[in-house]
Amino acid sequence: MNVQLQHINKHFGAVQANQDVSFTVRAGTIHGLLGENGAGKSTLVKVLSGYITRDSGTILLDGLSAEVKTPADAIHAGVGMLHQDPLDFPPMTVLDNFMIGRAGGAFLNSRAAAREFKMLSSRFKFSLDANETIGTLTMGERQQLEIIRLLSLGVRTLILDEPTTGISASQKAALFAALKVLAAQGRSVIFVSHKLEDVEELCDEVTVMRAGRVVGNMPIPCPTSKLVNLMFGRELATPVKPATCREDVTLGTEGLVIGNNRLSIAIGDLSVHGGEVIGLAGLEGSGQSIFLLTCAGVMHPIAGRLLFSSPHGQVDMTTKPYHRFQRAGIGYLPADRLREGLIGGLTIQEHVVLRTPSPGLFVDRKRTHAVADGAIKAYNIHGHTDTPVGQLSGGNQQRTQLALLPQALSLVLLEHPTRGLDIESTVWVWQQLISRCRTGSAIIFASSDLDEIVQYSDRVIVFSGGRASVPISIADLTASRLGEMIGGNLETISKVASEHPNGSVKL
């Protein structure tokens, strides 16, 4: 289906999210919509899919004007959208979710739906079990289910908003293969992303947005430097991690064993030095999150001790509550910014109030407004003091989280610090983290991006199959070798671990 958006405008208060945007997608093509966080991409496709009502402008589908005011209108017209977090119901089964949105009410034919589900799953080589509950699926599997559900409803234009965030490499390959099949069948695909490599690999054409406007349109392939310049208006310099590791030990573990009701992992003895960056690599759910939560005081270890440095020497924090870890200079940023790190309905200023309470009985709003305004300027947050954080883009939410961290921290713990961020925001985040290393803060971070692990870590701990490697020096560790270890090849590590009592192995 051919899609044309003409002169679309949309504003939220004083913020102009889309300004005179015109956009065309040809049937049988995969069209990339590229731009930094907050460029207006998601707003535009939500207008097309009926989740947001435009202020002005025209939508044409196969040359005919379409009045799209709700998601139901859009699906009826043949347009469906796969959101970053699929809109499904975790307690229900896969088949029940597949049947959502069908006509028929209480008289739905579940047998016919099951046959169609099996046929569509087989066509796209999706390994989905109709009887599983949604809560047991990975993000990639939930995406696969939503794609075939939308296709079963007659969708001819499929919109995907940042679909490669949080899925594995194999699931990404399956997703891209399915999208190419859809394009070959004459459907149109709108692929919203800030990842240049994904757009270059998948798309036939790309439209670039910046600050709510379209700034360029071109066929793929095209020079990467041209896309970067269109996205940001300049070249971006990648920050370089200096050698900032010190002799002093910020975190020490003795015989540490971590875990939950599903697995337990022996970490053993570990020393993390001031200024050092340790990366945690592994498949999702392999133990990296548990390790970070244990070091942050949110979880207690199964066995062993956690020791942190203080002006008076090493302090045993093994069984101390979370607020004691905070007072000891340990900061933690979770992966899920809105559910765990921020409160979506509260403004930036209200987050400042929670982080830095007034000394008296009443909130000094003038002071907190000044603090919030200073943080917005210092961290280049695209918002105002009274902007609810739920309305910020992913990059600006991460900037807000970082702005709320106390400056004087001895240890910073981060889970997927740049997940879902564009190139500029990623570079900016690491500039802030590296500046903390220069002042002596140690950093431990988990990431699914192996290039990020290799680029910024001094040492790496690999989690795989219920085991954790000893820390490995980054000097001779490549992304491909790291991938092998994540796949379970930790034998080389185990052979030499006993020869390195200080917990550092070079491969």
C-alpha positions, 0 to 999 in steps of 0.5 A: 500500500502506498502511504503519503503524509502531507504537511503534518503538524503536531504540538504538545504544549509549547513543544512542536513535535512535528512541523510541516512533515511530508513523507511518502512510502511506496508499496513493496518497499521497506522505508527507514525513518531515521533520527535522533531521540526526540526528532519526532519519528514516533509522534509521526508514526503514531499519527499515522497509526491513530494513537495520536490525533494530528493538529493539521495535515492530510493522510493518503492511503493508495491515493485516497484521503483517510480519516485516521483518529483511532488505532481501530480506524488505522487497522480498518484502513490497513495500517498497523503498528508494532510498538517498542513494547508490544501491546499484549496481555501477559497473563493470557496465552499466545493464541488468546492474544493472537485473536484480540481485535477480531470481529465476532465477539463471544463467537470467535472461532478459536479453531480457525484462528489456531490454523491461521496462527500456525500457518502464519508462524510457519510462513515466517519461520517463527517458533511460537507455541500457541499455548504459552502465556505471554509472560514467558516469551522474550521480547523478540517472540512478543514482536513476532506474535504482534506482527502475525496478529496485525497481518491476520487483521488485514494490515498492508502497511506495517510500522515498527518503532525501534524494533531491534532494541532489546532483542537477540541477534538471532531474533533480529535476523528472523525479524529482518527476514520476515520484513523482506518477505512482506515487502516482496508480497507488495506490502509497505514497511515503515522502519523507525530507528536511530540505528544507522547499521539497521537502516543500512542493512534492511531499508530500500529508502530512508527519510531523516528527521531532526527537531520535528522536521524532515531534513532529507530523503535518499535511497539506500545504500548511501554514505554513512557520514551523510546520514550522520550529518543529516541526523545531527547537523555535524560529525560526531566524535566517539569519546576515548576511555583514558587509563584512569584505573587506580591502586585503591580498591572501591569494591571487593568481594570474598567468596561471593555467590549470587542468585535467585530462585532460578540460578546461583552463580559463583563470583568468588573474589573480585577487586574493582579499582577506582576509575576502572570500568568493568563490563558485564557481558552475556545473554539476557537473564544470565546473571548480570542484572542479579550481580548489579542488584547485589552490588547496589544492595537491592538483593543480598548474596547467597554467600560471601561478603561485599566490601566497600572502601570508606575513609576508615577502611573496608566496610562489610556491606553484605547485609546492609539495606539499600539506603546504606549503599546509597549513603556509601556512595553507590549509585544504580541506574536500572535498564527500565527507566520509567518502571524502575528509574523514574516516575512517569507522571512526575515532572523533572522538578518533582524528581529533584524534590525526591532526590534532594529533599528540603531541610525543613518541613516544606518544599523550597520550590524556588530552590528546587526549580533552580536545581532542576533548571540547572540540571536541564542545562548541564545535561542538555535535557530537551524539556522544562522543569514542569515536563513529566518525565514520561513525555521525554524521549528515551535519550532525555529520560536517560539524561534525567536519570544521570542528572539525578545521580549524586556527583560524589559517587565511588561506584556507579552501577548501570544496566544497559546505559545506552539501550534505545539511545541514538548515536549522539545520546550514546556518545554523550552518556559515555562522556559523562561516565568517563568524566566520573572515572577521571575523578576516581569513580568505578563503573560496572555496567551490563550491555547487550552491545558487544562493541560497547563492552569492548570499547569502554571496558577495562575488564570484562566478566562474561556470564554464560550457562549459570557461570561467570568468568573471572575478569578478563583484560580488554587488551586482547579481547575482541567482540567475536571472542566475546561472542564465543564466550557468551555462547558457553566457551568459558573453558579457556578462562577456567584453565588459567583462572587459578593462575591469576589470584588478582582476578584478571586474565588476558586472552 
